[in-house]
Amino acid sequence: MPDQIADGNVWHPNAPAAEDDFALRTQRHLIEERLREWDSYRNKVLGPIRDMYKDEEIPFQSPNDLQDALVRIEEMIPELPTISAPTQDTPNIPNTGSFALDLPTKLG
């Protein structure tokens, strides 16, 4: 970026450093990607199994069908996002609100 443009940029005093901001954006994108994977899992794996379970015309034909569904649920489950507690290396971002993330745990 040319110096004259960079000189015109105003950085808020409590804002994170650019490197910290980029790291947080990357982390946010990874979490969003994992959440999209969970959404896809819900729609493409769990949804059809739920529909088959509720379908009175074509229910599960045998106990094996139910077991196959449980195996498919376990095999297709996506990886959980990793969210760790802040460390000394975590960017110091001012607390501007609250954040909560409630994710399902792996079936076990």
N, C-alpha and C positions, 0 to 999 in steps of 0.2 A: 504494500500500500504506500503511495507517495506520502512524503512527510507532511505536506500541506493538508492532505485529507486526514491523516492520522492525528495531526495537531487539533483538528476540529472535533474529534471524537471526545465526548465527555463520559468518563467512567464514574458511576456512582461510588461514593466512598465506601459503602458497605457491600458493594458487589464483589463476587468472587473474581479471582484472576482469570484471564482468558483461558489458560490451561485447565483450571478447575471447571470452568464453564463447559469447555469441550468434553472433559471427562464425564461430567454429569449428563450432558446430552447423549453421549455414547451409552452410558448406563441406562438412561431412560429409554433409548431406542431398543436396547436389548430386552428390557423388561416388557416393552410394548410388543416386541416380537413374540416373546414367550406367552403373553396374554392372548395374542392372535392364535397361537398354536392351541391354547386351551379352548378358545372359542371354536376353532375348527374341530377339535376332539369332541367337544360337546355336541356339535351339529352333525358331524359325520359318523361318529361312533356311538355315543350315548343316545342320541335322538332316535336313530333307527331301532336300536335295541328296546328303548322305551316304547316306541310305536308298536313293535312286534309283541311286546309284553301286554299292551293294552288292547290289541286287536282281537276282538272276539271271533271274527271270521277265520283268521289264520293265526291261532295262538302258537306258542311253543309246542312242537309236536312231541317232544320227549324230554326227559331229564338231560339228555345229551345236548339238546339245543340250548338249554339254560347254561350248562357247563361251558359250551362253546362260546356263548355270549360273555361269560365271566372271563374266560381266557382272552378273548378279543379286547375286553376292557383293560385288562392288565397289560397286554402286549402293546397296545396302542397309546397308553398313557404318556403324555409329553413330560419332558423334564420340568421340574419346578424352577422358577426364577430363584436365584441366590441373592438374598438381601442380607447384608451383614451389618452388625453394629458399627457405629462410627469408630474409627481408629485415629491415631495421630496423623496418618497420611490422608484422612478424609478432608476434603475442602471445608473451610470454615464458612458456611453459608448462614446468613442471618435467618432466624426463624420467622417466617412471614405467615405461618398458618400451620394447620395440622395435616397429617398425612397418615392414612391407614390402608393397609393392603391385606385383604382377607382372601387367601387362596386355599383351595382344597389340598389335603395331604394325599400322598400316594396310598392306594388301597393296600391293605396288608393283612 
